[in-house]
Amino acid sequence: KLTNCVSANPHSFGLILKDKENKKLQIIKRCHKTGNDPKEIFDLLEDNKDVERYLHLRWKTEGPIDLDNAHPFTAYMSDKRQIEFMHNGTLHEYKPKTSTTYEGGVQKTVLHEPNLSDSKKFNDELLAPLLLMTRGPKGDADISNPTLLKIIDKFWSAGSRGLLVCNDVEPVFL
């Protein structure tokens, strides 16, 4: 199953290792020119059975194939709390903007944000600033805050799936 998943999503991978006891997250990201290596990913998962593991395998829809667009994205970081964001699907409101021009009667489409995936743009423009303003029963950037989740839902595209992983709060599925 892992080999099939890796083959179908070859453009990068990211792994979150959550040590609940020490309340720490470790992030491992890779982007190989030849695609994801199922053995490398399997070995990482096997070597870290003692902690919670969250794996994202990227299929490029928007933005280049590089480490900057590999999931997860850090959505919040403080002395006490770290929150990482992963996403599958397309966040249509956050796709890079394009415009069309005509030169000599030939249509030309210009991409204005060529280095951003929709997921990275959503994280940087909405999620990270929103978490900076959020406080809840569990402190700053409380991902269990129902108001925060309602706001995220307003900007969320149907058919997309997301995950917020926090070092000291249970994960939230979007």
Phi, psi and chi 1 to 4 in degrees:
 res  aa     phi    psi   chi1   chi2   chi3   chi4
   1 LYS       -  -42.8  -73.9 -178.3 -178.4  179.9
   2 LEU   -63.0  -42.5 -178.4   62.6      -      -
   3 THR   -60.3  -41.9  -60.8      -      -      -
   4 ASN   -64.2  -43.8  -71.9  -19.9      -      -
   5 CYS   -62.8  -43.9  -69.9      -      -      -
   6 VAL   -65.6  -41.2  169.8      -      -      -
   7 SER   -64.4  -36.4  -62.5      -      -      -
   8 ALA   -78.5  -16.9      -      -      -      -
   9 ASN  -134.4   72.7  -61.4  -79.0      -      -
  10 PRO   -90.0    0.6   34.5  -37.9      -      -
  11 HIS   -86.8  -10.8  -60.7  134.7      -      -
  12 SER   168.6  170.0   65.0      -      -      -
  13 PHE  -146.5  157.2   77.3   87.4      -      -
  14 GLY  -138.9  141.8      -      -      -      -
  15 LEU  -130.1  128.3  178.9   63.0      -      -
  16 ILE  -103.5  127.2  -59.8  172.1      -      -
  17 LEU  -109.7  119.1  -56.4  173.6      -      -
  18 LYS  -110.9  114.1 -179.5  176.3  179.1  176.5
  19 ASP   -94.4   97.5 -178.0  -16.6      -      -
  20 LYS   -64.6  -36.3  -74.5 -179.7  104.2  172.6
  21 GLU   -63.4  -45.8 -175.7  176.9  -42.2      -
  22 ASN   -94.2    0.3  -65.4  -46.9      -      -
  23 LYS    52.7   52.0  -63.4 -175.8  177.9  179.8
  24 LYS  -129.9  145.4  -59.5 -122.2 -175.6 -117.4
  25 LEU  -113.3  138.5  -62.0 -178.9      -      -
  26 GLN  -118.7  134.4  178.6 -174.4   -6.3      -
  27 ILE  -112.5  130.7  -50.0  -55.7      -      -
  28 ILE  -123.7  124.4  -60.9  168.8      -      -
  29 LYS  -128.5  142.6  -70.3  173.2  146.2 -175.4
  30 ARG  -140.7  147.3  -58.3  -84.0 -165.8  -83.4
  31 CYS  -144.8  102.3 -176.2      -      -      -
  32 HIS  -101.0  141.3  -59.0  -66.9      -      -
  33 LYS   -61.7  -27.9  -70.7 -178.3 -178.6 -178.0
  34 THR   -92.4    1.8   57.5      -      -      -
  35 GLY   101.9  170.7      -      -      -      -
  36 ASN   -67.7  144.6  -69.5  -31.1      -      -
  37 ASP  -103.4  112.2  176.9    5.6      -      -
  38 PRO   -57.8  -36.0   -3.8    5.2      -      -
  39 LYS   -66.9  -42.8 -179.6  169.9  177.5    3.7
  40 GLU   -59.5  -45.3  175.9 -174.5   15.5      -
  41 ILE   -66.9  -44.9  -64.9  168.6      -      -
  42 PHE   -57.8  -45.6  179.0   81.6      -      -
  43 ASP   -62.4  -40.7  -70.6  -14.5      -      -
  44 LEU   -63.0  -42.5  -77.7  167.4      -      -
  45 LEU   -65.1  -43.6  -67.3  168.8      -      -
  46 GLU   -64.9  -43.0  -81.0  -67.7  -52.6      -
  47 ASP   -68.6  -14.0  -68.1  -14.4      -      -
  48 ASN  -123.1   35.2  -67.7  -74.2      -      -
  49 LYS   -65.2  -17.7  -77.5 -176.0  174.5  178.8
  50 ASP   -81.2   -4.3   57.5  -32.3      -      -
  51 VAL  -129.3  164.2  -63.1      -      -      -
  52 GLU   -68.8  142.5  -70.5 -178.1    9.9      -
  53 ARG  -128.7  134.4  -60.4  155.7  -64.8  162.3
  54 TYR  -128.6  118.0  -58.0   88.9      -      -
  55 LEU  -111.6  134.9  175.5   65.0      -      -
  56 HIS  -121.9  127.0 -176.7  -84.3      -      -
  57 LEU  -110.3  123.6  -58.3  165.0      -      -
  58 ARG   -94.5  134.1 -179.0  171.4 -174.0 -127.3
  59 TRP  -111.7  117.8  171.8  -96.2      -      -
  60 LYS   -64.3  123.7  174.0 -159.7  174.0  -57.5
  61 THR  -113.6  -45.9   55.2      -      -      -
  62 GLU  -132.0  149.6  -57.4  -68.9  -19.0      -
  63 GLY    78.8  157.0      -      -      -      -
  64 PRO   -71.1  165.3   21.1  -27.5      -      -
  65 ILE   -85.4  100.6  -61.8  168.6      -      -
  66 ASP  -158.7  172.4   59.2   22.8      -      -
  67 LEU   -66.3  -29.7  -85.3  179.3      -      -
  68 ASP   -62.1  -29.9  -71.8  -21.5      -      -
  69 ASN  -101.7    2.0  -73.5  -54.0      -      -
  70 ALA   -75.5  136.1      -      -      -      -
  71 HIS   -83.1  153.6  -58.8 -133.4      -      -
  72 PRO   -83.7  168.2   33.0  -36.2      -      -
  73 PHE  -113.7  136.7  -56.1  110.4      -      -
  74 THR   -73.4  118.6  -60.1      -      -      -
  75 ALA   -97.5  -23.8      -      -      -      -
  76 TYR  -159.4  141.2 -177.9   84.8      -      -
  77 MET  -148.4  126.4  178.8   75.3   77.3      -
  78 SER  -140.6 -175.0   72.5      -      -      -
  79 ASP   -62.2  -30.6  -65.6  -10.2      -      -
  80 LYS  -109.6  -24.5  -62.9  176.3 -174.9  173.1
  81 ARG  -132.2  139.1 -178.4  161.1  -75.0  160.6
  82 GLN  -131.1  132.4  178.7  179.6   -6.5      -
  83 ILE  -128.4  129.7  -59.6  170.1      -      -
  84 GLU  -116.1  147.5  -61.5  -68.6  -34.2      -
  85 PHE  -122.8  131.9  166.6   64.9      -      -
  86 MET  -126.1  153.0  -63.6  175.4  160.8      -
  87 HIS  -152.5  140.5  167.4 -109.1      -      -
  88 ASN  -123.5  137.0  -78.1  -20.1      -      -
  89 GLY   116.3 -163.2      -      -      -      -
  90 THR  -126.9  128.1  -59.2      -      -      -
  91 LEU   -96.3   89.6  -66.6  163.0      -      -
  92 HIS   -56.2  -36.4  -63.0  -76.1      -      -
  93 GLU   -68.5  -13.4  -65.5  -64.6  -43.4      -
  94 TYR  -115.0   11.2  -69.2   88.2      -      -
  95 LYS   -66.4  146.9  -72.4  175.1   70.3  169.1
  96 PRO   -56.0  139.5  -24.7   34.0      -      -
  97 LYS   -77.0  145.3  -57.3  -64.7 -177.0 -144.8
  98 THR  -128.3  161.4   60.5      -      -      -
  99 SER  -140.6  157.6   62.6      -      -      -
 100 THR  -114.6  133.2  -57.7      -      -      -
 101 THR  -126.9  167.3   60.5      -      -      -
 102 TYR  -125.9  125.9  -66.1   89.2      -      -
 103 GLU  -124.7  115.7  -68.4  178.8   16.0      -
 104 GLY    59.4   34.1      -      -      -      -
 105 GLY    81.2    2.7      -      -      -      -
 106 VAL  -105.3  129.2  176.6      -      -      -
 107 GLN   -73.9  134.1 -177.7  177.5  -23.0      -
 108 LYS  -132.7  126.8 -177.7  179.0  176.9 -175.3
 109 THR   -99.8  130.0  -59.0      -      -      -
 110 VAL  -110.9  128.4  177.8      -      -      -
 111 LEU   -93.4  121.4 -174.9   61.7      -      -
 112 HIS   -88.2  -20.5  -63.8  -73.8      -      -
 113 GLU  -130.2   65.8  -58.4  161.3  -45.3      -
 114 PRO   -67.2  -15.8   26.3  -33.5      -      -
 115 ASN  -100.9    3.4  -64.6  -37.1      -      -
 116 LEU  -113.1  133.1  -69.1  177.2      -      -
 117 SER   -83.8  163.3   69.6      -      -      -
 118 ASP   -62.7  -36.4   55.2  -49.7      -      -
 119 SER   -66.6  -44.1  -59.4      -      -      -
 120 LYS   -65.2  -42.1  174.3  100.1  171.2   94.9
 121 LYS   -63.8  -42.9 -171.1  173.7  176.0 -174.2
 122 PHE   -59.4  -45.7  175.9   83.5      -      -
 123 ASN   -61.1  -49.4 -177.6   77.3      -      -
 124 ASP   -73.4  -36.2  -65.8   -5.3      -      -
 125 GLU   -94.1  -26.4  -68.7 -176.1    6.3      -
 126 LEU  -119.7  -58.1 -180.0   84.5      -      -
 127 LEU   -63.8  -52.8 -172.7   56.5      -      -
 128 ALA   -61.0  -48.0      -      -      -      -
 129 PRO   -63.3  -36.4  -21.0   29.5      -      -
 130 LEU   -64.6  -41.9 -170.4   56.6      -      -
 131 LEU   -64.6  -33.5  -74.0  167.1      -      -
 132 LEU   -62.9  -27.6  -76.5  171.7      -      -
 133 MET   -95.5   -5.5  -64.3 -175.2  -72.4      -
 134 THR   -94.2  134.0  -59.9      -      -      -
 135 ARG  -133.4  146.3 -176.4  146.7  178.3   84.6
 136 GLY  -151.2 -170.6      -      -      -      -
 137 PRO   -58.1  -25.5  -20.6   28.1      -      -
 138 LYS   -98.5   15.0  -63.8  178.7 -178.5  170.1
 139 GLY   100.1 -162.8      -      -      -      -
 140 ASP   -63.6  143.8  -68.5  -20.7      -      -
 141 ALA    55.3   45.3      -      -      -      -
 142 ASP   -77.1  104.2 -179.6   -0.6      -      -
 143 ILE   -73.1   -6.8   60.7  172.8      -      -
 144 SER   -91.9   -0.4   65.8      -      -      -
 145 ASN   -64.2  118.0 -177.8  -41.6      -      -
 146 PRO   -61.2  -32.6   -7.4   10.6      -      -
 147 THR   -67.1  -42.4  -56.9      -      -      -
 148 LEU   -57.1  -46.7  169.6   73.5      -      -
 149 LEU   -65.6  -34.8  -61.4  176.0      -      -
 150 LYS   -66.3  -40.8  -75.9  179.8 -174.2  176.5
 151 ILE   -65.4  -46.1  -67.5  169.5      -      -
 152 ILE   -58.5  -43.5  -68.4  171.4      -      -
 153 ASP   -58.2  -34.4 -170.1   55.0      -      -
 154 LYS   -63.6  -28.6  -70.7  -73.3 -175.7 -170.4
 155 PHE  -103.4    3.9  -66.6   92.7      -      -
 156 TRP   -88.7  137.4 -160.9 -107.1      -      -
 157 SER   -86.2  138.7  -62.6      -      -      -
 158 ALA   -58.1  142.7      -      -      -      -
 159 GLY    86.6   -8.9      -      -      -      -
 160 SER   -89.7  151.8  -71.9      -      -      -
 161 ARG  -129.9  138.2  -65.9 -178.4 -178.7  179.5
 162 GLY  -138.2  167.4      -      -      -      -
 163 LEU  -146.2  131.3  178.8   63.8      -      -
 164 LEU  -109.6  123.0  -63.2  173.7      -      -
 165 VAL  -115.5  125.7  178.3      -      -      -
 166 CYS  -119.0  146.5 -176.8      -      -      -
 167 ASN   -67.7  -25.0   63.5  -50.9      -      -
 168 ASP  -131.0    9.8   64.5  -18.8      -      -
 169 VAL  -133.2  151.5  176.2      -      -      -
 170 GLU   -62.9  149.6  -72.5  -57.6  -51.0      -
 171 PRO   -63.6  155.5    4.3   -4.6      -      -
 172 VAL  -121.2  126.1  172.0      -      -      -
 173 PHE   -90.5  131.3  -68.0   91.7      -      -
 174 LEU  -104.3      -  -54.2  170.4      -      -
